[in-house]
Amino acid sequence: MTPKKAKGLVSPDGKSIYVGVNHDAEFKVPRSIAEQLLSTGDRYGFWYEGNGGDRDKVGKALGNIPYKGSWDELLESKSPIFYYAMFSNGTQGTLKLINKLEEPSKTILEVLEKAGDGIAHEALHGHTSKTKLRSFLQEVSPSLLLSAEKTKATKATLKEFFAKGESLMWPSNWREGPTSASRLALKANKARLQTILARDGVFFLGEDHLQTLKSMNPNLKLLAKVTQDGK
């Protein structure tokens, strides 16, 4: 496999480090960078993204580091935009979700309502509702909501539903906010990242977030190249 390069960003005072992770590749870092991460994390804490899917491979590279938990759980919100997570799971995550949701006797909207927190970002956990779900889907696409109301939740129809939602939310130029759905994703991502910009610590996150972090805080400096083979 060709090594994939990621980057890290560090705050001017050195108290916060944001390390880009390729979720689908091995994680290794040069010794000098590992030492910097360990030194900073020992003082201010280590945090991982989402459900901690990268925790094991990061721990393998850096040792048995004491994680504080998921930085996504630091954010709490009652905004419907955090249903955006249902369209942000990647191929494997979406397939797992489809398997859980499949229930041909019910409509897609009914199984989504039943799933509650299970389809929403951590920030919305405890605050999901049928009203918020409908509001979110209406803003993503009125036709997508209509389809969810009328279509039975088979694997095939769920696959089509998620593919449509993902295409609306993550077009190739999603950072420019060309669709209503992509603008929801931009708002949700910025709210998430603002949470860690306001804290000290070592934060592991998908490498695609680093560009947004830099735009939100131009004072962040390049930490170093972090490559898959650790060179």
Secondary structure by P-SEA (a helix, b strand, c coil): ccbbbbbbbbcccccbbbbbbcccbbbbbcaaaaaaaaaaaaabbbbbcccccaaaaaaaacccccccccccccccccccccccccccccaaaaaaaaaaaccccccaaaaaaaaccccccccccccccaaaaaaaaaaacaaaaaaaacccccaaaaaaaaaaaaaaaccccccccccaaaaaaaaaaaaaaaaaaacccbbbccccaaaaaaaaccccccccccccccc
